[in-house]
Amino acid sequence: MLFFIMHLLAGTVLSGVLVTIVVAVPALFDMGKVAIPVAVAAGVLLAVPVAYLAARALKQPPKPAAPE
Protein backbone atom coordinates (compact mmCIF):
# COMPACT_ATOMS: atom_id res chain seq x y z
CA MET A 1 0.00 0.00 0.00
CA LEU A 2 2.84 2.38 0.83
CA PHE A 3 4.36 1.73 -2.61
CA PHE A 4 1.18 2.90 -4.35
CA ILE A 5 1.00 6.08 -2.29
CA MET A 6 4.67 6.83 -2.98
CA HIS A 7 4.09 6.10 -6.68
CA LEU A 8 1.25 8.62 -6.79
CA LEU A 9 3.46 11.27 -5.20
CA ALA A 10 6.59 10.53 -7.22
CA GLY A 11 4.66 10.16 -10.49
CA THR A 12 2.99 13.52 -10.03
CA VAL A 13 6.27 15.27 -9.24
CA LEU A 14 8.28 13.68 -12.05
CA SER A 15 5.52 14.19 -14.61
CA GLY A 16 5.15 17.80 -13.56
CA VAL A 17 8.88 18.42 -13.91
CA LEU A 18 8.99 16.83 -17.35
CA VAL A 19 5.91 18.72 -18.58
CA THR A 20 7.44 21.96 -17.30
CA ILE A 21 10.57 21.20 -19.31
CA VAL A 22 8.46 20.55 -22.42
CA VAL A 23 6.62 23.84 -21.98
CA ALA A 24 9.81 25.80 -21.23
CA VAL A 25 11.83 24.58 -24.22
CA PRO A 26 10.58 26.27 -27.41
CA ALA A 27 11.53 23.37 -29.68
CA LEU A 28 9.56 20.93 -27.53
CA PHE A 29 6.66 23.34 -27.02
CA ASP A 30 5.99 23.32 -30.77
CA MET A 31 5.46 19.54 -30.56
CA GLY A 32 3.34 19.83 -27.41
CA LYS A 33 0.52 17.58 -28.58
CA VAL A 34 2.93 14.68 -28.69
CA ALA A 35 5.62 15.74 -26.22
CA ILE A 36 3.35 16.40 -23.23
CA PRO A 37 1.72 12.93 -23.15
CA VAL A 38 5.15 11.36 -23.65
CA ALA A 39 6.52 13.42 -20.75
CA VAL A 40 3.65 12.34 -18.50
CA ALA A 41 4.10 8.67 -19.42
CA ALA A 42 7.85 8.91 -18.83
CA GLY A 43 7.26 10.52 -15.43
CA VAL A 44 4.89 7.77 -14.37
CA LEU A 45 7.30 5.05 -15.53
CA LEU A 46 10.31 6.69 -13.88
CA ALA A 47 8.35 6.94 -10.64
CA VAL A 48 8.19 3.14 -10.23
CA PRO A 49 11.79 2.61 -9.04
CA VAL A 50 11.71 5.86 -7.05
CA ALA A 51 8.55 4.75 -5.25
CA TYR A 52 9.96 1.29 -4.60
CA LEU A 53 13.15 2.66 -3.06
CA ALA A 54 11.27 5.24 -0.99
CA ALA A 55 8.76 2.69 0.31
CA ARG A 56 11.54 0.23 1.14
CA ALA A 57 13.47 2.92 3.02
CA LEU A 58 10.38 3.94 5.00
CA LYS A 59 9.51 0.35 5.96
CA GLN A 60 12.95 -0.43 7.41
CA PRO A 61 13.16 -0.19 11.19
CA PRO A 62 15.24 2.72 12.44
CA LYS A 63 18.83 1.97 13.26
CA PRO A 64 19.78 2.28 16.93
CA ALA A 65 21.84 5.29 17.85
CA ALA A 66 25.55 4.66 18.18
CA PRO A 67 26.84 4.99 21.75
CA GLU A 68 29.00 8.04 22.29
C-alpha positions as CSV (number, residue, x, y, z in Angstrom):
1,M,0.0,0.0,0.0
2,L,2.8,2.4,0.8
3,F,4.4,1.7,-2.6
4,F,1.2,2.9,-4.3
5,I,1.0,6.1,-2.3
6,M,4.7,6.8,-3.0
7,H,4.1,6.1,-6.7
8,L,1.2,8.6,-6.8
9,L,3.5,11.3,-5.2
10,A,6.6,10.5,-7.2
11,G,4.7,10.2,-10.5
12,T,3.0,13.5,-10.0
13,V,6.3,15.3,-9.2
14,L,8.3,13.7,-12.0
15,S,5.5,14.2,-14.6
16,G,5.2,17.8,-13.6
17,V,8.9,18.4,-13.9
18,L,9.0,16.8,-17.4
19,V,5.9,18.7,-18.6
20,T,7.4,22.0,-17.3
21,I,10.6,21.2,-19.3
22,V,8.5,20.5,-22.4
23,V,6.6,23.8,-22.0
24,A,9.8,25.8,-21.2
25,V,11.8,24.6,-24.2
26,P,10.6,26.3,-27.4
27,A,11.5,23.4,-29.7
28,L,9.6,20.9,-27.5
29,F,6.7,23.3,-27.0
30,D,6.0,23.3,-30.8
31,M,5.5,19.5,-30.6
32,G,3.3,19.8,-27.4
33,K,0.5,17.6,-28.6
34,V,2.9,14.7,-28.7
35,A,5.6,15.7,-26.2
36,I,3.3,16.4,-23.2
37,P,1.7,12.9,-23.2
38,V,5.2,11.4,-23.7
39,A,6.5,13.4,-20.7
40,V,3.6,12.3,-18.5
41,A,4.1,8.7,-19.4
42,A,7.8,8.9,-18.8
43,G,7.3,10.5,-15.4
44,V,4.9,7.8,-14.4
45,L,7.3,5.0,-15.5
46,L,10.3,6.7,-13.9
47,A,8.3,6.9,-10.6
48,V,8.2,3.1,-10.2
49,P,11.8,2.6,-9.0
50,V,11.7,5.9,-7.1
51,A,8.6,4.8,-5.3
52,Y,10.0,1.3,-4.6
53,L,13.2,2.7,-3.1
54,A,11.3,5.2,-1.0
55,A,8.8,2.7,0.3
56,R,11.5,0.2,1.1
57,A,13.5,2.9,3.0
58,L,10.4,3.9,5.0
59,K,9.5,0.3,6.0
60,Q,13.0,-0.4,7.4
61,P,13.2,-0.2,11.2
62,P,15.2,2.7,12.4
63,K,18.8,2.0,13.3
64,P,19.8,2.3,16.9
65,A,21.8,5.3,17.8
66,A,25.6,4.7,18.2
67,P,26.8,5.0,21.7
68,E,29.0,8.0,22.3
